[in-house]
């Protein structure tokens, strides 16, 4: 068959002459060729529709999905929803056995039946319940056995309030305030106290304290990921409900104490660990094979994390519509766009990672042990996170020219951003290490670009809900990514 060589930018395509009508002369041939070349990209861009994106996000960020915590049953449902979409669209599985790439991480948990906080005075004793009367920060999961010969009320725990008080070998009682817990703990330790008990106060109502105690009590006994760094050092720093405090006051024969008041009550807190176990986690991966015999082995990776921070034990859900439901559904729209486009010259991988909110765990696990079927070689990564809020024309990127890792991906994003209605891209360099692109850069040593719309007043709050999302903005960021993919199909890449 006769063929016609076409050069567009740096790419050379081979098209059959039978595709064109020659009767009208060379100008008509050139126009027809240009139209043929535009069709795949136009089809892909047209397939990205805000209403479709909205439908996906209203499911993934619904209350029923309970914030897609890592690990959780709802996150597993989200993974299967994404995998089903990839299968329907005809993407090839990118896991070792299907679309799900499994990995395990160690977990740690407190033995709730053996852990306790007991107060005694003159032969009388009171047992305080973990998750009912008191709890501690879930990261402080290791053995602990601390006793104090009394308690002293220290206001909010400032250095000035502690001056002149006899705290040696005693617990401090303080009201919650804006003072950071690390500062309160440091002040108490330097004054000789054995530990700190925080009661409701400024910024933490009695009801909010009850919710925190219930949530943290559940988390420490059900276990949590230890992030691969071993157990953190336990701190004798305890949050207590008003009901728990009243038990102490009653045992001490005291009313609500004032600054400097002591309670003649011996108090012991003991934490006993369960044997370490593991949790099974999942990334979701699809492959769109390339068509060029020479370039198909080169793999462009698009990533987004699909997890968020879960829900409280009282049922309050952190929906995570923007963080990162927006990036999750953005990648789904790119998957549909590539179905409309057809094969690109290079292969494309879409990877939805779990565990980002716990410390970039899913991307770390994959990039340290990547599964690359068919000899695929990663050449670039584009990561999207929180792309559905703030000014409609605003978008941030890292690395910028001010960053050591500045590369051609950023230059390409800059070259296409106006076509999708974005002003000059702002800097996200301050977030270089805070999303999954950091692991693709560090562990795979490939160029990366991170597209991000910045944090907002609902970041990591229960108010990050689907009704506040700019779905047109997600669509435009997704189309920008497709334009970048299209631009990455040149004969050679200089990134």
FITISE-810143 format. One record per residue (C-alpha): residue in three letters; y, z, x. Coordinates in Angstrom, 1 decimal, padded with zeros to 4 digits. Layout:
% FITISE-810143
R  res       y       z       x
R  Ala       Y       Z       X
...
***
This chain:
% FITISE-810143
R  res       y       z       x
R  Unk   000.0   000.0   000.0
R  Unk   003.5  -000.8   001.3
R  Unk   005.6   002.3   001.9
R  Unk   009.3   003.0   002.3
R  Unk   010.6   005.6   004.8
R  Unk   013.3   007.8   003.5
R  Unk   015.4   010.3   005.6
R  Unk   017.2   013.1   003.8
R  Unk   019.0   015.4   006.2
R  Unk   016.3   016.2   008.8
R  Unk   013.3   015.5   006.6
R  Unk   011.5   012.1   006.5
R  Unk   009.5   011.4   003.3
R  Unk   007.1   008.5   002.7
R  Unk   007.3   006.9  -000.7
R  Unk   005.3   004.0  -002.1
R  Unk   007.4   000.8  -002.7
R  Unk   005.7   000.4  -006.0
R  Unk   007.8   003.4  -007.2
R  Unk   011.0   001.3  -007.2
R  Unk   012.4  -001.7  -008.9
R  Unk   013.7  -004.2  -006.3
R  Unk   015.1  -006.9  -008.5
R  Unk   018.6  -005.5  -008.6
R  Unk   019.0  -005.4  -004.8
R  Unk   019.1  -002.8  -002.0
R  Unk   021.8  -000.6  -003.7
R  Unk   019.6  -000.1  -006.7
R  Unk   016.6   000.7  -004.4
R  Unk   018.7   003.4  -002.6
R  Unk   019.9   004.9  -005.8
R  Unk   016.4   005.0  -007.2
R  Unk   015.1   006.7  -004.0
R  Unk   017.8   009.3  -004.1
R  Unk   017.0   010.1  -007.7
R  Unk   013.3   010.4  -006.9
R  Unk   014.1   012.9  -004.1
R  Unk   016.3   015.0  -006.4
R  Unk   013.8   015.3  -009.2
R  Unk   011.5   018.1  -007.7
R  Unk   014.4   020.3  -006.9
R  Unk   016.1   019.6  -010.2
R  Unk   012.9   020.4  -012.1
R  Unk   012.5   023.6  -010.2
R  Unk   016.1   024.8  -010.7
R  Unk   016.0   023.9  -014.4
R  Unk   012.8   026.0  -014.9
R  Unk   014.6   029.2  -014.0
R  Unk   015.9   030.5  -017.3
R  Unk   017.6   033.9  -017.9
R  Unk   015.8   034.4  -021.2
R  Unk   012.4   034.1  -019.5
R  Unk   013.5   036.5  -016.8
R  Unk   014.8   039.0  -019.5
R  Unk   011.4   038.9  -021.3
R  Unk   009.5   039.8  -018.1
R  Unk   011.9   042.6  -017.1
R  Unk   011.9   044.2  -020.6
R  Unk   008.1   044.6  -020.1
R  Unk   008.0   045.7  -016.5
R  Unk   010.9   048.2  -016.9
R  Unk   009.9   049.5  -020.3
R  Unk   009.4   053.2  -020.9
R  Unk   005.7   052.5  -021.3
R  Unk   005.5   051.4  -017.7
R  Unk   006.8   054.9  -016.6
R  Unk   008.7   053.8  -013.6
R  Unk   005.8   052.1  -011.7
R  Unk   005.4   054.9  -009.3
R  Unk   003.2   054.6  -006.2
R  Unk   000.5   055.3  -007.0
R  Unk   000.1   055.3  -010.8
R  Unk  -001.8   053.6  -013.5
R  Unk   001.3   051.9  -014.7
R  Unk   001.9   050.3  -011.3
R  Unk  -001.7   049.0  -011.4
R  Unk  -000.9   047.4  -014.8
R  Unk   002.3   045.8  -013.3
R  Unk   000.2   044.4  -010.4
R  Unk  -002.2   042.8  -012.9
R  Unk   000.6   041.4  -015.0
R  Unk   002.0   039.7  -011.9
R  Unk  -001.5   038.5  -010.8
R  Unk  -002.2   037.0  -014.2
R  Unk   001.1   035.0  -014.1
R  Unk   000.2   033.6  -010.7
R  Unk  -003.2   032.6  -012.0
R  Unk  -001.8   030.9  -015.0
R  Unk   000.7   028.9  -012.9
R  Unk  -002.1   027.8  -010.6
R  Unk  -001.1   029.7  -007.4
R  Unk  -003.9   030.3  -005.0
R  Unk  -005.0   033.9  -004.4
R  Unk  -003.5   035.5  -001.3
R  Unk  -005.6   038.6  -001.1
R  Unk  -009.0   039.0   000.5
R  Unk  -010.7   038.8  -002.9
R  Unk  -008.2   037.6  -005.5
R  Unk  -004.5   038.1  -005.9
R  Unk  -004.6   041.8  -005.1
R  Unk  -004.5   043.0  -001.5
R  Unk  -005.9   046.5  -001.3
R  Unk  -005.0   049.2   001.2
R  Unk  -005.4   052.9   001.4
R  Unk  -003.2   055.7   002.6
R  Unk  -004.0   059.4   003.0
R  Unk  -002.8   061.9   000.4
R  Unk  -002.2   065.6   000.6
R  Unk  -002.2   068.2  -002.2
R  Unk  -001.8   071.9  -002.8
R  Unk  -004.7   073.8  -004.2
R  Unk  -003.1   075.2  -007.4
R  Unk  -005.8   077.7  -008.0
R  Unk  -005.4   079.3  -004.6
R  Unk  -001.7   079.0  -004.1
R  Unk   000.5   081.7  -005.5
R  Unk   003.7   083.7  -005.5
R  Unk   003.2   087.5  -006.1
R  Unk   005.8   090.3  -006.4
R  Unk   005.0   094.0  -006.1
R  Unk   006.8   097.3  -006.5
R  Unk   005.3   100.8  -006.5
R  Unk   001.8   099.6  -007.4
R  Unk   003.0   097.2  -010.1
R  Unk   002.7   093.4  -009.6
R  Unk   003.8   090.2  -011.2
R  Unk   002.3   086.8  -010.6
R  Unk   004.7   083.8  -010.7
R  Unk   003.2   080.5  -011.8
R  Unk   003.4   077.4  -009.7
R  Unk   004.9   074.6  -011.9
R  Unk   005.9   077.2  -014.5
R  Unk   008.1   079.8  -012.8
R  Unk   008.7   078.2  -009.4
R  Unk   008.0   075.1  -007.3
R  Unk   009.0   073.6  -004.0
R  Unk   010.0   070.3  -002.6
R  Unk   006.9   068.0  -002.7
R  Unk   007.4   066.9   000.9
R  Unk   006.7   070.4   002.1
R  Unk   002.9   070.1   001.8
R  Unk   001.2   072.3   004.4
R  Unk  -000.3   075.7   004.7
R  Unk   002.1   078.6   004.2
R  Unk   001.9   082.4   004.0
R  Unk   005.2   084.2   004.0
R  Unk   006.0   087.8   003.0
R  Unk   009.3   089.6   002.6
R  Unk   010.0   093.3   002.1
R  Unk   012.7   092.7  -000.4
R  Unk   015.2   090.3  -001.9
R  Unk   019.0   090.1  -001.5
R  Unk   021.3   088.1  -003.7
R  Unk   023.6   086.0  -001.5
R  Unk   025.8   084.0  -004.0
R  Unk   025.4   080.3  -003.1
R  Unk   024.1   081.0   000.4
R  Unk   027.2   080.1   002.5
R  Unk   027.6   081.5   005.9
R  Unk   030.6   083.6   004.8
R  Unk   028.6   085.1   001.9
R  Unk   025.8   086.1   004.2
R  Unk   028.0   087.9   006.7
R  Unk   027.4   091.7   006.9
R  Unk   024.3   091.6   004.7
R  Unk   021.0   093.1   005.9
R  Unk   018.6   090.1   005.5
R  Unk   016.1   090.8   008.2
R  Unk   012.6   090.3   006.9
R  Unk   013.8   089.7   003.3
R  Unk   014.0   086.8   000.9
R  Unk   017.5   085.5  -000.1
R  Unk   018.2   084.8  -003.8
R  Unk   021.0   082.3  -004.4
R  Unk   022.5   080.1  -007.1
R  Unk   022.2   076.3  -006.9
R  Unk   025.4   074.7  -005.6
R  Unk   026.7   071.6  -003.9
R  Unk   025.8   073.1  -000.5
R  Unk   022.9   071.1   001.0
R  Unk   019.6   072.9   001.0
R  Unk   019.3   072.3   004.8
R  Unk   022.5   074.3   005.3
R  Unk   021.4   077.1   002.9
R  Unk   018.1   077.3   004.7
R  Unk   019.7   077.3   008.1
R  Unk   022.2   080.0   007.2
R  Unk   019.4   082.2   005.8
R  Unk   017.1   081.7   008.8
R  Unk   019.9   082.5   011.3
R  Unk   020.6   085.7   009.3
R  Unk   016.9   086.8   009.7
R  Unk   015.7   086.0   006.2
R  Unk   012.1   084.9   005.7
R  Unk   012.9   082.4   003.0
R  Unk   015.1   081.2   000.1
R  Unk   014.8   081.3  -003.6
R  Unk   017.2   079.0  -005.5
R  Unk   018.1   079.9  -009.1
R  Unk   019.9   077.6  -011.7
R  Unk   023.6   077.2  -011.0
R  Unk   026.3   074.6  -010.4
R  Unk   024.8   071.2  -010.7
R  Unk   021.5   072.5  -012.0
R  Unk   021.3   074.0  -015.5
R  Unk   018.5   076.3  -016.6
R  Unk   016.9   073.4  -018.5
R  Unk   017.2   071.0  -015.5
R  Unk   015.6   073.7  -013.3
R  Unk   012.7   074.0  -015.7
R  Unk   012.2   070.2  -015.6
R  Unk   012.3   070.2  -011.8
R  Unk   009.8   073.0  -011.5
R  Unk   007.4   071.4  -013.9
R  Unk   007.7   068.0  -012.2
R  Unk   007.4   069.3  -008.7
R  Unk   004.6   071.6  -009.6
R  Unk   002.6   068.7  -011.0
R  Unk   003.4   066.5  -008.0
R  Unk   002.3   069.0  -005.3
R  Unk  -001.0   069.8  -007.1
R  Unk  -001.9   066.2  -008.0
R  Unk  -001.0   065.1  -004.4
R  Unk   001.3   062.7  -002.8
R  Unk   001.2   060.1  -000.1
R  Unk   001.8   061.6   003.3
R  Unk   003.3   058.4   004.6
R  Unk   001.0   058.2   007.5
R  Unk   003.0   060.7   009.5
R  Unk   000.9   063.8   008.9
R  Unk   001.9   066.8   006.8
R  Unk   005.5   067.8   007.1
R  Unk   006.3   071.4   008.0
R  Unk   006.4   073.6   005.0
R  Unk   009.6   075.4   004.3
R  Unk   009.7   078.8   002.5
R  Unk   012.4   077.3   000.2
R  Unk   011.6   077.8  -003.5
R  Unk   013.2   076.7  -006.7
R  Unk   012.8   079.2  -009.6
R  Unk   013.5   079.1  -013.3
R  Unk   015.6   081.7  -015.1
R  Unk   012.4   082.9  -016.7
R  Unk   010.8   083.5  -013.3
R  Unk   013.9   085.3  -012.1
R  Unk   013.9   087.6  -015.1
R  Unk   010.3   088.6  -014.2
R  Unk   011.6   089.7  -010.7
R  Unk   014.6   091.5  -012.2
R  Unk   012.4   093.4  -014.7
R  Unk   010.0   094.4  -012.0
R  Unk   012.9   095.6  -009.8
R  Unk   014.4   097.5  -012.8
R  Unk   017.6   095.5  -012.3
R  Unk   020.0   093.4  -014.3
R  Unk   021.4   090.1  -013.0
R  Unk   022.4   090.9  -009.4
R  Unk   025.8   090.4  -007.8
R  Unk   026.6   089.3  -004.3
R  Unk   024.9   091.7  -001.8
R  Unk   022.7   093.4  -004.3
R  Unk   019.2   094.1  -003.1
R  Unk   016.0   094.1  -005.2
R  Unk   013.4   096.5  -003.9
R  Unk   010.5   094.1  -004.5
R  Unk   008.0   092.8  -001.9
R  Unk   007.3   089.1  -002.4
R  Unk   004.6   086.9  -000.9
R  Unk   004.3   083.1  -001.2
R  Unk   001.0   081.4  -000.2
R  Unk   000.3   077.7  -000.1
R  Unk  -003.3   076.5   000.4
R  Unk  -004.1   072.9   001.0
R  Unk  -006.9   070.8  -000.5
R  Unk  -008.9   068.6   001.9
R  Unk  -007.0   065.4   002.7
R  Unk  -008.1   062.4   000.6
R  Unk  -006.9   058.8   000.2
R  Unk  -005.2   056.8  -002.5
R  Unk  -005.9   053.1  -003.2
R  Unk  -002.8   050.9  -003.4
R  Unk  -002.1   047.3  -004.0
R  Unk   000.1   044.4  -003.0
R  Unk   000.1   041.2  -005.1
R  Unk   000.0   037.9  -003.2
R  Unk   000.0   034.3  -004.2
R  Unk  -000.1   031.2  -002.0
R  Unk   001.5   027.8  -002.7
R  Unk  -000.2   025.4  -000.2
R  Unk   002.0   022.9   001.7
R  Unk   001.4   019.2   001.5
R  Unk   002.3   018.0   005.0
R  Unk  -000.7   017.7   007.3
R  Unk   001.4   018.9   010.2
R  Unk   003.6   021.6   008.6
R  Unk   001.3   023.1   005.9
R  Unk   000.1   025.8   008.3
R  Unk   003.6   027.2   008.6
R  Unk   004.1   029.9   006.0
R  Unk   007.4   031.0   004.5
R  Unk   007.1   034.4   002.9
R  Unk   009.1   035.7  -000.1
R  Unk   008.9   039.4  -000.8
R  Unk   010.1   042.0  -003.3
R  Unk   008.8   045.5  -004.1
R  Unk   007.6   046.1  -007.6
R  Unk   007.4   049.9  -007.5
R  Unk   010.0   052.5  -008.5
R  Unk   010.1   056.3  -008.6
R  Unk   008.1   057.1  -011.7
R  Unk   008.8   059.6  -014.4
R  Unk   009.3   063.3  -014.9
R  Unk   006.6   065.5  -016.4
R  Unk   008.9   065.9  -019.5
R  Unk   008.6   062.2  -020.2
R  Unk   011.9   061.1  -018.7
R  Unk   011.4   057.7  -017.3
R  Unk   013.1   056.2  -014.2
R  Unk   012.8   052.6  -015.5
R  Unk   014.0   050.9  -012.3
R  Unk   015.3   047.8  -014.0
R  Unk   017.5   046.8  -011.1
R  Unk   015.5   048.6  -008.4
R  Unk   013.5   046.6  -008.1
R  Unk   012.5   045.1  -011.5
R  Unk   015.2   042.5  -010.9
R  Unk   013.6   041.3  -007.6
R  Unk   010.1   041.5  -009.1
R  Unk   011.0   039.1  -012.0
R  Unk   013.1   037.0  -009.7
R  Unk   010.0   036.2  -007.6
R  Unk   008.1   035.5  -010.8
R  Unk   010.8   032.9  -011.7
R  Unk   010.5   031.4  -008.2
R  Unk   006.7   031.1  -008.8
R  Unk   007.4   029.1  -012.0
R  Unk   010.0   027.0  -010.2
R  Unk   007.6   026.0  -007.5
R  Unk   005.1   025.1  -010.2
R  Unk   007.7   022.7  -011.5
R  Unk   008.6   021.5  -008.1
R  Unk   005.1   020.7  -006.9
R  Unk   003.9   021.3  -003.3
R  Unk   006.5   021.7  -000.6
R  Unk   005.8   020.5   002.9
R  Unk   005.3   024.0   004.2
R  Unk   003.2   026.6   002.5
R  Unk   004.9   029.4   000.6
R  Unk   003.7   033.0   000.1
R  Unk   005.0   035.3  -002.6
R  Unk   004.2   039.0  -002.0
R  Unk   005.0   041.9  -004.3
R  Unk   004.7   045.1  -002.3
R  Unk   004.1   048.6  -003.5
R  Unk   005.2   051.8  -001.8
R  Unk   008.7   050.7  -000.9
R  Unk   010.2   053.8  -002.5
R  Unk   007.9   056.0  -000.5
R  Unk   008.9   054.5   002.9
R  Unk   008.3   050.7   002.9
R  Unk   004.6   051.5   002.9
R  Unk   003.2   048.3   001.3
R  Unk   005.0   045.9   003.6
R  Unk   004.1   048.0   006.6
R  Unk   000.4   048.0   005.7
R  Unk   000.4   044.2   005.2
R  Unk   002.5   043.2   008.2
R  Unk   000.4   045.4   010.5
R  Unk  -002.8   043.8   009.3
R  Unk  -001.8   040.5   007.6
R  Unk  -004.4   038.5   005.7
R  Unk  -003.6   034.8   006.4
R  Unk  -006.2   032.5   004.9
R  Unk  -006.7   029.1   006.4
R  Unk  -004.9   029.8   009.7
R  Unk  -001.5   030.1   008.1
R  Unk   001.3   031.2   010.5
R  Unk   004.3   033.1   009.2
R  Unk   007.6   031.5   010.2
R  Unk   010.2   033.3   008.0
R  Unk   010.7   035.9   005.3
R  Unk   013.3   036.1   002.5
R  Unk   013.3   039.5   000.8
R  Unk   015.1   040.3  -002.5
R  Unk   015.9   043.7  -003.9
R  Unk   018.3   044.9  -006.6
R  Unk   019.8   041.5  -007.6
R  Unk   020.8   042.1  -011.2
R  Unk   023.9   044.3  -011.2
R  Unk   027.6   044.5  -010.0
R  Unk   030.1   041.7  -009.9
R  Unk   028.6   038.4  -011.1
R  Unk   030.0   036.5  -008.1
R  Unk   029.1   039.1  -005.5
R  Unk   026.0   038.9  -003.3
R  Unk   025.2   040.6   000.0
R  Unk   023.0   039.5   002.9
R  Unk   021.7   040.8   006.2
R  Unk   021.6   039.9   009.0
R  Unk   025.2   038.7   009.2
R  Unk   027.0   037.4   012.3
R  Unk   027.7   041.0   013.3
R  Unk   024.0   041.7   013.5
R  Unk   021.8   041.1   016.5
R  Unk   019.1   039.4   014.3
R  Unk   021.5   036.9   012.8
R  Unk   019.6   033.6   012.1
R  Unk   019.5   030.3   010.3
R  Unk   018.3   031.9   007.1
R  Unk   021.6   033.6   006.6
R  Unk   023.4   030.4   007.5
R  Unk   021.4   028.5   004.9
R  Unk   022.1   031.1   002.2
R  Unk   025.8   030.8   003.1
R  Unk   025.6   027.0   002.8
R  Unk   024.1   027.1  -000.7
R  Unk   025.7   030.2  -002.2
R  Unk   028.6   028.3  -003.8
R  Unk   026.3   026.0  -005.7
R  Unk   025.0   029.1  -007.6
R  Unk   028.5   030.6  -008.2
R  Unk   028.6   033.2  -005.4
R  Unk   031.7   033.9  -003.3
R  Unk   031.3   034.3   000.4
R  Unk   028.3   036.5   001.0
R  Unk   029.1   040.1   001.8
R  Unk   027.4   042.2   004.5
R  Unk   024.2   044.2   003.8
R  Unk   023.8   045.1   007.5
R  Unk   024.0   048.8   006.6
R  Unk   020.7   048.3   004.7
R  Unk   018.9   046.5   007.5
R  Unk   016.2   049.2   007.7
R  Unk   016.0   050.1   004.0
R  Unk   014.0   047.4   002.4
R  Unk   010.8   045.5   003.2
R  Unk   012.3   042.7   005.4
R  Unk   012.6   045.3   008.1
R  Unk   008.8   045.3   008.5
R  Unk   008.5   041.5   008.5
R  Unk   011.0   041.4   011.3
R  Unk   009.6   044.3   013.3
R  Unk   005.8   043.7   012.9
R  Unk   005.6   039.9   012.6
R  Unk   008.6   039.0   014.8
R  Unk   009.9   036.4   012.4
R  Unk   013.4   035.6   011.2
R  Unk   014.3   037.4   007.9
R  Unk   017.0   037.4   005.3
R  Unk   017.7   040.1   002.7
R  Unk   019.5   039.2  -000.5
R  Unk   021.0   042.3  -002.3
R  Unk   023.6   043.0  -004.9
R  Unk   024.4   046.5  -003.6
R  Unk   023.7   049.9  -005.2
R  Unk   025.6   051.2  -008.3
R  Unk   026.1   054.3  -010.4
R  Unk   022.6   054.1  -011.9
R  Unk   020.8   053.8  -008.6
R  Unk   017.6   056.0  -008.8
R  Unk   018.7   057.4  -012.1
R  Unk   017.2   057.3  -015.6
R  Unk   020.0   055.0  -016.6
R  Unk   018.8   052.0  -014.5
R  Unk   017.7   050.3  -017.7
R  Unk   017.1   046.6  -018.8
R  Unk   020.1   046.6  -021.1
R  Unk   022.5   046.8  -018.1
R  Unk   021.1   043.8  -016.2
R  Unk   022.9   040.5  -015.6
R  Unk   020.0   038.1  -016.2
R  Unk   022.1   035.1  -015.4
R  Unk   022.8   036.6  -012.0
R  Unk   019.0   037.1  -011.3
R  Unk   018.5   033.5  -012.3
R  Unk   021.2   032.3  -009.9
R  Unk   019.9   034.4  -007.0
R  Unk   016.4   033.0  -007.7
R  Unk   017.8   029.4  -007.7
R  Unk   019.5   030.2  -004.4
R  Unk   016.2   031.1  -003.0
R  Unk   014.6   027.9  -004.3
R  Unk   017.4   025.9  -002.7
R  Unk   016.8   027.7   000.6
R  Unk   013.1   026.9   000.4
R  Unk   013.9   023.3  -000.3
R  Unk   016.2   023.3   002.8
R  Unk   013.4   024.8   004.9
R  Unk   011.2   021.7   004.6
R  Unk   012.7   019.8   007.6
R  Unk   010.5   018.4   010.3
R  Unk   011.4   021.2   012.6
R  Unk   013.0   024.6   012.0
R  Unk   015.7   026.2   014.1
R  Unk   016.0   029.7   012.8
***
